[in-house]
Structure formats: C-alpha cells, structure tokens
C-alpha cells in the first residue's frame, strides 16, 4: 500500500502541534516544513474535517490539536488524509476466464483476499497503537531533548512579517 505524501505532512504537523501553546497559523507550519502553503492547507483541512485539529480564524488564528496527543493515533491521521479504504480490493478474478468458478460457488472470500485482509487489519492495528505523543517522544529520542523545545520557540517567534536571516 502506498500512502500519499499528505499523510507524512499531516503527521509532521500533528507532532509540531504537540509543542504549541496557542494555535499555529497554516503559513507558519508551511514555513517550518518548507512546503507549499496551499498543499499543506489541504492536509490541515482533512485533519480538521476528521476532528483531529481545530481551526481558529482571525489574528490569533491557526491550528491546534483537538485532544491530547496520546489520544490521536497514527491511524486516525492516515484515515483522515487518505481515507479508510482497505489496501486490497478483491475483484473476484476467480470468476473469470475459461476455468471460472461459478458465483454461487464463491460463498466466502478466497485465500488471497483473506490473507490481504489479515495483513491490512494487522497494519491498521499497528498504526492504531502508535499515538502522536509516541511520535513526539521519538523526535526527542532521535534529535535530543531540545528538539521539540526548539520547535516551540521557533513557532512562538516572529512570523513572515518580521525580518529574519535565510
């Protein structure tokens, strides 16, 4: 199964939002990740539609997680962005060709469909067991305990309206 690039961006944004003390404007998240604001806005809208982030309008507007990061799973984010369709969809190939099995004999899913459904369920269970808080802890483990604090400081700093070095 291939996930869209939007899943990666949405997960990164959720991890970043764990550090925020106030809503973070989409433009600030896009700047942090060096990605197109319009592209990132689509992912944030998907997260908002799924109830994973709130969107506040106005000068102090932006995005914030709707619940504790321990209560948002990676699967929640994947399904918000890419949907909940299974990775494999059986097209009943066994009912085609010169040796086709008659439809009335196909009373249960075939071995291939069963195997793929089992794999899909295991994949989803694994993603359900990983929270955004787990990912945030991983950032600190991978990059040092000041990584998320640095992001928090950067988010609280001046936005595009202030001069900064590039």
N, C-alpha and C positions, 0 to 999 in steps of 0.2 A: 504494500500500500504506500502510495506517495502522498504525503501531506503537502498542502500548499505552503508557500513561503509566508503567507499571512499568519499561520499558526506560530511560527518562530517569532515573528514580530510581536504578536499578541502576548505570547508567554514572556518575552523580554519586558514588555510594558507592564504586565502584571507584577513581575518581580520588582521593577523600579517603583511601582506604586506602593509596594510594601514599605518603602522608605519615606514616603511623602507625609508631611504633616498637614497639608492642605491640598485641594485639588490641583492637578498639574495640567496646564494647557496642552492641547494636542501638538501645537507648534513646538513646545519645549521638549516633548517626548520625541518628536521627529528630529529635532536638532541634536538631542543626545545620541540618537541612534544613526544619525546621518542618512535618513531615509526621507523620501518624498512625503510631505505633509498630507497630501490628498490620498496617497496609498495607505498611510498609517491610519488616517481618519476612517477608512473602510473597516479596518480591523477593530478599531475602537468602537465603531457603531455596532459591529457584530457582538462585541463583548457587552455593550450596553443593552442591546435587544435581548440578550440571554440573561440579563440581570446580574452580571458579574462586576460591572462598573457603573457608577452614576456619572452623568454628565451635567455639570452646572454651567449655566450661561453667565455672561457678564464679565466685568473687570477681574473679579476674583474667581472666574470660572475655570473649568478644567475637568479632569477625570480623577476619580477616586474608587478604590475597591468598595464593593457594597457590603462585604462581610470580611471577617478575619481571614488572612491568607491560609490559615490552617484548614479552613472550610471551603476552599476553592481548589478543586483538583485539576491536574493537567488535562484529564479527560473533559472536564467542563469547558476548558478553553478550546480544545481540539474541536469539540462538537459545536461550540459557539461559532467558530470560524468556518469549519469545513462541513458541518452537519453531522448527523448521526448514522448516515447510511453505512451498511456493512462494507468492508473492503471487497468482498467477493459476492457476486450475484449470480446464482445459477440460472443458466438459460436452457436447461433440460436438453443438452446435447444428446443424451442417451435416447431421446425420442426422435432422432434424425437419422437419415442415411438408410442404406439398404438393409441393415440389421436393427432397425429402430425398435426400441422397446415400446409396446403399446402404452398409451397414457394410463389406462386402467391398471396396468401392472406397476406403475410408478406410485406406490402408495406411501412411500417415505423418501426422504432425501437420500441421494446416493452417497457413497463413501467419500467422494471428493467434496461434496457440499458439507457433509458432517465434519470432515477434517478442517475445512476452511472456517466453518462456524465455530469450531472449538478454538482454533487459533485466534480468530477475531475476538472471541469472548475473553481469552487469556490476555490479549493485548490491551483490551479495554479495562480489564481488572487491574492490570499493572499500572496503567495511567491513572485510574481512579484512586490508587493507593499512594500516589505522589501528589503532594499539595504544593501550592505556590510558596508556602513557607519553607517546605523542603528544598525547593529550588533556590530560594533566597539564602538559606543556610549553605547550600552548595557554592554560591558565589563567594561568600566569605571564606569557605574552606579552600576554594581554588585560588583566590586572589588576595587573601589576607583579610583580617578582621576589620580593616578600614575601608574595604571596597564599597560596601553599601553606604557607609557613613559619608564617603566621598561623593557618592551619587546624591545623597540627601542634601549635602552642602551645595553641590552644583545646581540642583533643582531650585534651591532657595535663593540662589544668586540672581544677578541681573539677566534679563532675557535679551532678545534681539534688539531691543530699543537702547541698550547701553553698549558703549564701545568695548570690544574685547579683542585680545590677540588671536590670530588664526594661524 
